Amino acid sequence: MHLKTITELLALPNFHVVSVLEQNETSIHLYVDLVEAVAPVCSACGVVHHAPVHSIGWIMAEDLPLAGKRTFLYLPKRKARCPVDGKIRVEQFAVLRGRFTKRFAEQVYRLTSIATNAEAGWFLNLDDETVYRIDRGILEELAREKLAPVPAPSIMSVDEVAWQKWHKYVTNVVDIERRKVIWNHDGRGKSTLDAFFTALGQEKSSQIDAVACDGARGFLSSIKQHAKNALTVLDHFHVKSYLNDALDAVRKEELRKARNDKETDLANLLHCRKKFILMQGHPSKRQRDVLEQLATLNDTVYRAMLLKEQFLEIYRADSHKTAQAGLRQWIGAAFSSKIPAFMELAQKFFRKRHFILNFFRMRITSAISEGINNKIKRLKRMAYGYKDVAYFLLKIHQHCGLLNPRLST
Ligand SMILES: [Zn+2]
């Protein structure tokens, strides 16, 4: 192939291919140079100096593959004395980002937005550390550009997620209408959510119409203080998970008893692999059989299942008033069940009844919070090789928020 043709294919502004240094089964090595000798841009201060060239160094940079072969460019880099700090500095090229062309780095970031870092690295033949450095560098730049000022939501939800094994949490704020995470921070509770409202500013905070959350005290008090005109809704998604937790506590307790009493049939049905059947919103035929069998063997589990079903029925109410009546009735039923986990839950729901019922004033869909929560869980499972919480926060923005190349506008 003519060098001119390769130069055209490469299409790197102001560079031309001087020679093909090597070409084999898997890679191409090209020596490139400037077409027009422009004055070098100093890598220390970013300014063009007209100082005489001190010496020339070489740099190798990986570029996008040519015809499926990994492509490496060898570029001469001029060195000159920087008048600002008086040191010999190498020039910088606008087309490069470290040991890669910018367009190659861009491809890494596009891949890490849809796959794990490990998968992206496998695909591009890069080690984890390299993928991490490129990915993080681009995300940090995009964050400076896109995450400040914080986009103002009118309906938002806030949720915390446990991070790694060390009981650390990060808090995410979701714009329900944009369906995106718009802000996040490590930590949880009042002080963390306060930081969001502070970043948003007093005026925009007071313009928020509704906030969905898990009903935790810290969040509630922060919302009350800053989002003065917002309706606070205990998210349907969290209500469901509270019910599931109570049901699971009952399952565990009954399993313990069944094992003590050597009731093997029952113990088998309550085994933790069956746990998910109890949690199912729409059990399959086979799952329903298990549930029916369970109902005949264990009255407590059966009644707990009914309580959960009854609660979810409340959400079919068409008015605040009907829902209120339903909730009052449910709290009564839960107390009289004498099942400790549900009595406790009844207390919680009584305390938070206004927030639960606010749903019937503003029906905030929980599907978005639930979807984002699942995505974040998957992010954690995929173990992107987060070195620290700051990177994890960026990855959440990349996969669920404004730093996603597929979703960005
Ligand atoms: Zn300089």
Boltz pocket constraint, residues with backbone or C-beta under 6 A from the ligand:
constraints:
  - pocket:
      binder: B
      contacts: [[A, 42], [A, 43], [A, 44], [A, 45], [A, 46], [A, 47], [A, 49], [A, 82], [A, 83], [A, 84], [A, 85], [A, 89]]
      max_distance: 6.0
